[in-house]
Amino acid sequence: MITTQALQNALKTRRSRVKLTRHWQETHDEMGVGQMAGDQYLYLSGDDYDRLQDEYDRRTRHAPLSLDLSQDRVAVARYAENEKTSTRQVFSGFLRVGASHGRIFTTAAHQDICLLPNSYLSLKDPDMLDLSRYQRVLIVENGAMMENLEGMEAILPSEYREATLYVYRGHDSSARRVSELVSALTSTHRLGLFCDYDMAGLDIAAQYLKQRPSCPVEMLAPEAPDALTIQGRESLYIIQMEMMGRVMNHTGSLPSLTRHIDTIRKARKGLTQEAMLAHRIYLCSEKISR
């Protein structure tokens, strides 16, 4: 059955035909709306849209089409019969942060926080953090690292074990919050990027460089030259071969990243953060910004 978000979009645009996706096929079968044209399109009349409007009104208690379904579930529950109509995932939009020695410095007076071991904090707004009290911010690609902060700290370069804020990269709205945080950094900071040592990880590093942070940017990579060949996975390299061209385009003017692409291509392997942690592969930092 069509999602409430897709139903809302359809009622806003009121197109005479829509692509016959699985959800539209199910809607046609269950509600009897639309005339099928082969297996490509479903044609919708004014009467069909009246029935779709009734379905939308039922689901949202007659909310206007302008209802923002990206609000959290509590806000959407004021209108919708099912709070899961919200398109926002629970916890999305929050920053997940940890810090060296567990010290989270906040902008609230006398509200600094000391986290328990292997714990992280979810924050609604980057402005809650007092970034001036950190020398470095380390963006971490995978959430598993945030659940193993002590293990991660053990393999970090020594400078990233002090005065450093650890930030999970996140997805969707969480990722936008991280971008806001990166934009707030000053020339006195250093931005570190700890990603999988593979094509996708290098692509993420290139994306952060595109934001042109005000501070130097460093990439964390395996310190031992043979770590990739010994502990890396060939299957990971093969899966990501299709994205190689895009990554090379993104990094073409960045010799520091191009060198790592060449290393990965030569080894024909990729190395995940989880593997680095499991095998205690120590990391070094390398400046990649101009």
C-alpha positions as semicolon CSV with decimal commas, in nm:
position;residue;x (nm);y (nm);z (nm)
1;M;0,000;0,000;0,000
2;I;0,121;0,351;-0,078
3;T;0,298;0,533;0,205
4;T;0,143;0,844;0,357
5;Q;0,434;1,052;0,229
6;A;0,382;0,925;-0,128
7;L;0,006;0,975;-0,091
8;Q;0,062;1,333;0,020
9;N;0,296;1,398;-0,273
10;A;0,049;1,249;-0,520
11;L;-0,233;1,470;-0,390
12;K;-0,011;1,777;-0,416
13;T;0,092;1,713;-0,778
14;R;-0,227;1,536;-0,900
15;R;-0,059;1,388;-1,207
16;S;-0,278;1,212;-1,460
17;R;-0,052;0,908;-1,447
18;V;0,203;0,760;-1,210
19;K;0,468;0,494;-1,258
20;L;0,325;0,155;-1,165
21;T;0,545;0,069;-0,869
22;R;0,472;-0,216;-0,631
23;H;0,307;0,026;-0,387
24;W;0,081;0,175;-0,655
25;Q;-0,008;-0,176;-0,775
26;E;-0,110;-0,269;-0,420
27;T;-0,309;0,057;-0,388
28;H;-0,487;-0,017;-0,715
29;D;-0,569;-0,372;-0,599
30;E;-0,688;-0,272;-0,252
31;M;-0,868;0,056;-0,326
32;G;-0,965;0,012;-0,688
33;V;-0,810;0,343;-0,790
34;G;-0,666;0,408;-1,135
35;Q;-0,669;0,245;-1,475
36;M;-0,370;0,030;-1,561
37;A;-0,188;0,082;-1,891
38;G;0,022;-0,227;-1,943
39;D;0,276;-0,276;-1,668
40;Q;0,427;0,073;-1,685
41;Y;0,173;0,331;-1,567
42;L;-0,143;0,380;-1,365
43;Y;-0,380;0,652;-1,492
44;L;-0,565;0,849;-1,223
45;S;-0,889;1,044;-1,264
46;G;-1,051;1,311;-1,049
47;D;-1,265;1,044;-0,880
48;D;-0,951;0,843;-0,805
49;Y;-0,796;1,146;-0,637
50;D;-1,113;1,194;-0,432
51;R;-1,069;0,840;-0,297
52;L;-0,701;0,901;-0,231
53;Q;-0,791;1,222;-0,047
54;D;-1,036;1,026;0,170
55;E;-0,758;0,778;0,251
56;Y;-0,520;1,062;0,340
57;D;-0,785;1,226;0,559
58;R;-0,846;0,897;0,737
59;R;-0,477;0,844;0,809
60;T;-0,404;1,200;0,920
61;R;-0,734;1,303;1,079
62;H;-0,799;1,556;0,801
63;A;-0,460;1,725;0,834
64;P;-0,368;1,971;0,557
65;L;-0,144;1,852;0,275
66;S;0,119;2,087;0,413
67;L;0,161;1,862;0,719
68;D;0,535;1,812;0,766
69;L;0,577;1,436;0,791
70;S;0,948;1,476;0,863
71;Q;0,862;1,593;1,215
72;D;0,927;1,351;1,500
73;R;0,668;1,088;1,591
74;V;0,524;1,284;1,881
75;A;0,449;1,584;1,659
76;V;0,297;1,369;1,383
77;A;0,089;1,173;1,637
78;R;-0,117;1,489;1,697
79;Y;-0,263;1,431;1,351
80;A;-0,197;1,079;1,228
81;E;-0,364;0,766;1,359
82;N;-0,025;0,597;1,343
83;E;0,276;0,787;1,477
84;K;0,499;0,579;1,247
85;T;0,357;0,788;0,962
86;S;0,646;1,018;1,048
87;T;0,927;0,977;0,795
88;R;1,188;1,070;1,052
89;Q;1,373;0,782;1,207
90;V;1,393;0,782;1,585
91;F;1,715;0,954;1,698
92;S;1,774;1,103;1,353
93;G;1,884;1,463;1,368
94;F;2,081;1,403;1,686
95;L;2,458;1,430;1,711
96;R;2,624;1,127;1,868
97;V;2,941;1,241;2,040
98;G;3,209;1,103;2,267
99;A;3,537;1,257;2,376
100;S;3,884;1,180;2,495
101;H;3,867;1,099;2,867
102;G;3,488;1,112;2,829
103;R;3,481;1,489;2,875
104;I;3,196;1,663;2,693
105;F;3,230;2,040;2,718
106;T;2,899;2,223;2,679
107;T;2,794;2,584;2,637
108;A;2,562;2,560;2,939
109;A;2,708;2,715;3,254
110;H;2,858;2,451;3,485
111;Q;2,714;2,170;3,274
112;D;3,022;1,982;3,151
113;I;2,962;1,608;3,133
114;C;3,192;1,317;3,210
115;L;3,075;1,005;3,028
116;L;3,104;0,652;3,157
117;P;3,347;0,423;2,968
118;N;3,237;0,324;2,617
119;S;2,945;0,566;2,634
120;Y;2,841;0,843;2,401
121;L;2,595;1,131;2,419
122;S;2,313;1,229;2,182
123;L;2,270;1,603;2,140
124;K;1,992;1,790;1,961
125;D;2,203;2,085;1,849
126;P;2,575;2,141;1,773
127;D;2,547;2,475;1,957
128;M;2,525;2,279;2,281
129;L;2,895;2,195;2,247
130;D;3,175;2,432;2,350
131;L;3,407;2,357;2,058
132;S;3,660;2,615;2,177
133;R;3,771;2,372;2,448
134;Y;3,868;2,104;2,199
135;Q;4,179;2,106;1,984
136;R;4,054;1,836;1,748
137;V;3,728;1,696;1,616
138;L;3,736;1,340;1,483
139;I;3,457;1,230;1,246
140;V;3,396;0,856;1,277
141;E;3,231;0,670;0,989
142;N;3,072;0,369;1,161
143;G;2,850;0,361;1,467
144;A;3,026;0,048;1,596
145;M;3,323;0,267;1,685
146;M;3,103;0,478;1,912
147;E;3,008;0,161;2,099
148;N;3,375;0,073;2,143
149;L;3,530;0,411;2,222
150;E;3,794;0,275;2,458
151;G;3,913;0,028;2,196
152;M;3,910;0,299;1,931
153;E;4,113;0,535;2,148
154;A;4,374;0,263;2,196
155;I;4,459;0,259;1,823
156;L;4,437;0,634;1,761
157;P;4,746;0,852;1,718
158;S;4,846;0,991;2,058
159;E;4,732;1,346;1,975
160;Y;4,377;1,220;1,913
161;R;4,359;1,077;2,264
162;E;4,368;1,425;2,415
163;A;4,139;1,729;2,382
164;T;3,941;1,557;2,104
165;L;3,569;1,538;2,036
166;Y;3,458;1,217;1,864
167;V;3,156;1,257;1,635
168;Y;2,962;0,983;1,459
169;R;2,911;1,077;1,092
170;G;2,544;0,981;1,096
171;H;2,298;0,972;0,807
172;D;2,031;1,202;0,664
173;S;1,948;1,480;0,909
174;S;2,215;1,362;1,154
175;A;2,475;1,402;0,881
176;R;2,353;1,758;0,822
177;R;2,406;1,832;1,190
178;V;2,762;1,705;1,160
179;S;2,813;1,935;0,859
180;E;2,692;2,226;1,072
181;L;2,945;2,133;1,338
182;V;3,226;2,114;1,081
183;S;3,127;2,458;0,951
184;A;3,161;2,596;1,305
185;L;3,526;2,489;1,339
186;T;3,791;2,761;1,335
187;S;4,149;2,776;1,214
188;T;4,264;2,676;1,564
189;H;4,106;2,332;1,529
190;R;4,211;2,020;1,343
191;L;3,951;1,803;1,174
192;G;4,031;1,433;1,166
193;L;3,853;1,178;0,944
194;F;3,851;0,816;1,056
195;C;3,678;0,607;0,788
196;D;3,700;0,257;0,647
197;Y;4,021;0,224;0,449
198;D;3,845;0,154;0,120
199;M;3,700;0,339;-0,177
200;A;3,383;0,439;0,008
201;G;3,588;0,571;0,300
202;L;3,804;0,783;0,068
203;D;3,487;0,915;-0,095
204;I;3,360;1,027;0,246
205;A;3,692;1,201;0,314
206;A;3,665;1,382;-0,020
207;Q;3,311;1,497;0,064
208;Y;3,428;1,658;0,387
209;L;3,712;1,830;0,202
210;K;3,452;1,971;-0,038
211;Q;3,301;2,160;0,254
212;R;3,629;2,354;0,274
213;P;3,658;2,358;0,654
214;S;3,839;2,656;0,806
215;C;4,089;2,426;0,975
216;P;4,347;2,172;0,857
217;V;4,199;1,832;0,769
218;E;4,371;1,503;0,848
219;M;4,291;1,146;0,750
220;L;4,360;0,856;0,981
221;A;4,496;0,546;0,809
222;P;4,674;0,223;0,910
223;E;5,025;0,294;1,034
224;A;5,170;-0,043;0,925
225;P;5,228;-0,059;0,547
226;D;5,116;-0,425;0,527
227;A;4,797;-0,390;0,737
228;L;4,578;-0,367;0,427
229;T;4,725;-0,671;0,254
230;I;4,719;-0,885;0,571
231;Q;4,383;-0,794;0,725
232;G;4,196;-0,642;0,429
233;R;3,912;-0,810;0,238
234;E;3,918;-0,863;-0,137
235;S;3,538;-0,898;-0,145
236;L;3,504;-0,542;-0,010
237;Y;3,726;-0,411;-0,289
238;I;3,528;-0,599;-0,557
239;I;3,192;-0,470;-0,427
240;Q;3,317;-0,112;-0,450
241;M;3,486;-0,132;-0,790
242;E;3,192;0,039;-0,960
243;M;3,238;0,353;-0,748
244;M;3,610;0,380;-0,822
245;G;3,565;0,621;-1,113
246;R;3,353;0,858;-0,906
247;V;3,600;0,851;-0,619
248;M;3,888;0,924;-0,855
249;N;3,698;1,221;-0,997
250;H;3,636;1,354;-0,646
251;T;3,999;1,314;-0,545
252;G;4,174;1,396;-0,874
253;S;4,313;1,726;-0,747
254;L;4,407;1,585;-0,406
255;P;4,737;1,398;-0,439
256;S;4,725;1,289;-0,075
257;L;4,404;1,093;-0,136
258;T;4,509;0,972;-0,481
259;R;4,805;0,798;-0,318
260;H;4,569;0,599;-0,096
261;I;4,352;0,506;-0,396
262;D;4,663;0,365;-0,563
263;T;4,747;0,169;-0,247
264;I;4,399;0,014;-0,232
265;R;4,397;-0,063;-0,605
266;K;4,736;-0,231;-0,581
267;A;4,632;-0,445;-0,284
268;R;4,285;-0,511;-0,429
269;K;4,151;-0,511;-0,075
270;G;3,954;-0,289;0,162
271;L;3,985;-0,262;0,539
272;T;3,693;-0,178;0,766
273;Q;3,710;0,015;1,092
274;E;3,575;-0,290;1,273
275;A;3,867;-0,499;1,143
276;M;4,115;-0,229;1,246
277;L;3,974;-0,240;1,597
278;A;3,949;-0,619;1,617
279;H;4,310;-0,668;1,504
280;R;4,440;-0,364;1,694
281;I;4,578;-0,194;1,385
282;Y;4,735;0,132;1,497
283;L;4,659;0,448;1,304
284;C;4,861;0,746;1,193
285;S;4,734;1,087;1,084
286;E;4,815;1,256;0,755
287;K;4,720;1,606;0,646
288;I;4,506;1,591;0,332
289;S;4,384;1,949;0,301
290;R;4,575;2,193;0,087
